[in-house]
């Protein structure tokens, strides 16, 4: 029979259990540094931030390299290298956790300014469009029945809006249909509502106009009743 594999130690089982439950761990006070070096590298950004903020012990000796890794993944290898060079030239040493928080805050401020600038541009663009629409509608002038309500006999080239073009065409058609009625209503009529023709009679120093029924509307003498 093949020899069975070596059973994991109790310590190994505890480490595995801790790694599997990192989302529930709050504080690691009193935990040996060697164990922390095996457990904490499995934390994500949110888990490491929570554990370090709720642990009274300074975890920088264990977590500083972890924060440097988060900084590199978040802001790029090139930028991380520049930060390392600056610290070496300045002879200073900063916690990567503090550098990460400062850079994140700076980036958020830049993003907020960009969003504000884009929002202002969008508002200005919308205001300009509304102003153009108002100017187009203020050009519309009322007219008589013989002309379009949109002014003049020129074409509607100035009105690029399809709805305005359609409305202009409908008004022009209505005006053409109403024009004969406008002219007919201006003619004098008899008491029976029939049109009358006028005859001018010249007199010294004066002119008289007599309205007579048109020939088409005179009573037919042949149709008069005879007594």
C-alpha positions as CSV (number, residue, x, y, z in Angstrom):
1,X,0.0,0.0,0.0
2,X,1.1,3.5,-0.7
3,X,1.9,5.6,2.3
4,X,-0.7,8.2,3.0
5,X,0.3,11.9,2.8
6,X,1.4,13.7,5.8
7,X,-1.5,15.3,7.7
8,X,-1.4,19.1,8.0
9,X,-0.5,20.4,11.4
10,X,-3.0,22.3,13.6
11,X,-1.1,25.5,12.9
12,X,-1.4,25.0,9.2
13,X,-5.2,24.4,9.5
14,X,-5.6,27.6,11.5
15,X,-3.7,29.6,8.9
16,X,-5.9,28.2,6.1
17,X,-9.0,28.8,8.2
18,X,-8.0,32.4,8.7
19,X,-7.3,33.0,5.0
20,X,-10.7,31.6,4.1
21,X,-12.4,34.0,6.6
22,X,-10.5,37.2,5.9
23,X,-13.8,39.0,5.2
24,X,-14.8,38.4,8.8
25,X,-11.6,39.3,10.5
26,X,-11.5,42.6,12.3
27,X,-8.4,42.9,14.5
28,X,-5.2,40.8,14.6
29,X,-3.8,42.1,17.8
30,X,-1.7,39.4,19.5
31,X,-1.1,37.4,16.4
32,X,2.5,36.4,15.7
33,X,4.2,38.4,13.0
34,X,5.2,35.2,11.2
35,X,1.6,34.2,10.9
36,X,0.6,37.6,9.7
37,X,3.1,37.4,6.9
38,X,1.3,34.3,5.7
39,X,-2.2,35.5,6.2
40,X,-2.4,39.2,5.3
41,X,-0.9,38.9,1.7
42,X,-4.2,37.2,0.8
43,X,-6.2,40.4,1.7
44,X,-7.8,42.6,-0.9
45,X,-7.7,46.4,-0.5
46,X,-10.9,46.6,1.5
47,X,-9.9,43.8,3.9
48,X,-6.4,45.1,4.5
49,X,-7.7,48.6,5.2
50,X,-10.3,47.3,7.7
51,X,-7.9,45.0,9.6
52,X,-5.2,47.7,9.8
53,X,-7.6,50.4,11.0
54,X,-9.0,48.2,13.7
55,X,-5.7,46.8,15.0
56,X,-3.9,48.7,17.7
57,X,-0.5,47.2,16.8
58,X,1.5,49.0,14.0
59,X,1.4,46.5,11.1
60,X,3.7,48.6,8.8
61,X,6.6,46.0,9.0
62,X,4.1,43.5,7.4
63,X,1.8,45.6,5.3
64,X,4.1,48.2,3.8
65,X,5.1,45.9,1.0
66,X,1.5,45.0,0.5
67,X,0.5,48.7,0.1
68,X,3.3,49.2,-2.4
69,X,1.8,46.4,-4.5
70,X,-1.6,48.1,-4.3
71,X,0.0,51.4,-5.3
72,X,1.7,49.8,-8.3
73,X,-1.5,48.1,-9.5
74,X,-3.5,51.3,-9.1
75,X,-1.2,53.9,-10.5
76,X,1.2,51.9,-12.7
77,X,4.7,50.7,-12.6
78,X,6.2,53.8,-14.1
79,X,4.7,56.2,-11.6
80,X,5.7,53.9,-8.7
81,X,9.3,53.9,-9.9
82,X,9.3,57.7,-10.0
83,X,8.1,57.8,-6.4
84,X,10.9,55.4,-5.3
85,X,13.5,57.6,-7.1
86,X,12.2,60.8,-5.4
87,X,12.3,59.1,-2.0
88,X,15.9,57.9,-2.6
89,X,17.1,61.4,-3.8
90,X,15.4,63.1,-0.9
91,X,16.7,60.5,1.6
92,X,13.1,60.2,3.0
93,X,11.1,57.2,3.8
94,X,7.3,57.3,3.6
95,X,4.7,54.6,4.3
96,X,3.2,53.3,1.1
97,X,-0.2,53.3,2.8
98,X,0.1,57.1,3.3
99,X,1.3,57.5,-0.3
100,X,-1.6,55.4,-1.6
101,X,-4.2,57.5,0.3
102,X,-2.6,60.8,-0.7
103,X,-2.5,59.8,-4.4
104,X,-6.0,58.5,-4.3
105,X,-7.3,61.7,-2.8
106,X,-5.4,63.8,-5.4
107,X,-6.7,61.7,-8.3
108,X,-10.3,62.0,-7.0
109,X,-9.9,65.8,-6.8
110,X,-8.7,65.9,-10.4
111,X,-11.5,63.6,-11.5
112,X,-14.0,65.9,-9.7
113,X,-12.7,68.9,-11.5
114,X,-12.9,67.2,-14.9
115,X,-16.5,66.1,-14.2
116,X,-17.4,69.7,-13.2
117,X,-15.8,71.1,-16.3
118,X,-17.6,68.6,-18.6
119,X,-20.9,69.3,-16.8
120,X,-20.4,73.1,-17.4
121,X,-19.7,72.5,-21.1
122,X,-22.9,70.4,-21.4
123,X,-25.0,73.0,-19.7
124,X,-23.6,75.8,-21.9
125,X,-24.2,73.6,-25.0
126,X,-27.8,73.0,-24.0
127,X,-28.4,76.7,-23.3
128,X,-27.0,77.6,-26.7
129,X,-29.3,75.1,-28.4
130,X,-32.3,76.5,-26.5
131,X,-31.3,80.0,-27.5
132,X,-31.2,79.0,-31.2
133,X,-34.6,77.4,-31.0
134,X,-36.1,80.6,-29.4
135,X,-34.5,82.7,-32.2
136,X,-36.0,80.5,-34.9
137,X,-39.5,80.8,-33.4
138,X,-39.3,84.6,-32.9
139,X,-38.8,84.9,-36.7
140,X,-42.3,83.7,-37.2
141,X,-44.6,86.7,-38.1
142,X,-48.5,86.6,-38.7
143,X,-49.7,87.6,-42.2
144,X,-53.0,88.1,-44.2
145,X,-54.9,85.3,-45.8
146,X,-53.2,86.0,-49.1
147,X,-49.7,85.4,-47.6
148,X,-48.1,82.7,-45.5
149,X,-48.2,83.2,-41.8
150,X,-44.4,82.7,-41.8
151,X,-43.7,85.9,-43.7
152,X,-43.0,86.8,-47.3
153,X,-43.1,85.0,-50.6
154,X,-39.6,83.7,-50.3
155,X,-39.0,80.0,-49.8
156,X,-38.7,78.4,-46.4
157,X,-34.9,77.9,-46.7
158,X,-34.5,79.7,-43.4
159,X,-36.6,77.1,-41.5
160,X,-34.6,73.9,-41.5
161,X,-36.8,72.3,-39.0
162,X,-39.0,69.7,-40.8
163,X,-42.0,70.4,-38.6
164,X,-41.8,74.1,-39.4
165,X,-41.5,73.3,-43.1
166,X,-44.6,71.1,-42.9
167,X,-46.6,73.8,-41.0
168,X,-45.5,76.4,-43.5
169,X,-46.8,74.3,-46.4
170,X,-50.1,73.6,-44.7
171,X,-50.6,77.4,-44.1
172,X,-49.7,78.2,-47.7
173,X,-52.3,75.7,-49.0
174,X,-54.9,77.0,-46.6
175,X,-54.2,80.6,-47.7
176,X,-54.6,79.7,-51.4
177,X,-57.9,77.9,-50.7
178,X,-59.2,80.9,-48.8
179,X,-58.1,83.6,-51.2
180,X,-61.1,83.3,-53.6
181,X,-63.5,83.6,-50.6
182,X,-61.7,86.7,-49.4
183,X,-62.1,88.3,-52.9
184,X,-65.7,87.3,-53.2
185,X,-66.6,88.7,-49.7
186,X,-65.2,92.1,-50.8
187,X,-67.7,92.4,-53.7
188,X,-71.1,94.3,-53.1
189,X,-74.2,92.1,-53.1
190,X,-77.9,92.6,-53.5
191,X,-80.4,91.9,-50.7
192,X,-80.6,88.4,-52.1
193,X,-76.9,87.9,-51.6
194,X,-76.1,88.1,-55.4
195,X,-73.1,90.1,-56.6
196,X,-73.9,93.5,-58.2
197,X,-72.1,95.5,-60.8
198,X,-71.5,99.2,-60.5
199,X,-72.2,101.9,-63.2
200,X,-70.6,105.3,-63.0
201,X,-72.7,108.3,-64.2
202,X,-70.8,111.4,-65.0
203,X,-72.3,114.8,-64.0
204,X,-70.7,118.2,-63.9
205,X,-68.2,118.4,-61.1
206,X,-69.4,115.1,-59.7
207,X,-69.5,111.5,-60.3
208,X,-72.2,109.1,-59.1
209,X,-72.0,105.4,-58.8
210,X,-75.1,103.2,-59.1
211,X,-75.0,99.6,-58.2
212,X,-77.1,97.4,-60.5
213,X,-77.7,93.7,-60.3
214,X,-75.6,91.8,-62.8
215,X,-77.3,90.4,-66.0
216,X,-77.1,86.9,-64.7
217,X,-79.2,87.8,-61.7
218,X,-81.8,90.1,-63.2
219,X,-85.4,88.8,-63.1
220,X,-86.4,87.2,-66.4
221,X,-89.2,89.3,-68.0
222,X,-90.6,86.3,-69.7
223,X,-91.1,84.7,-66.3
224,X,-93.2,87.6,-65.0
225,X,-96.7,86.7,-64.1
226,X,-99.3,88.1,-66.4
227,X,-102.6,89.3,-65.1
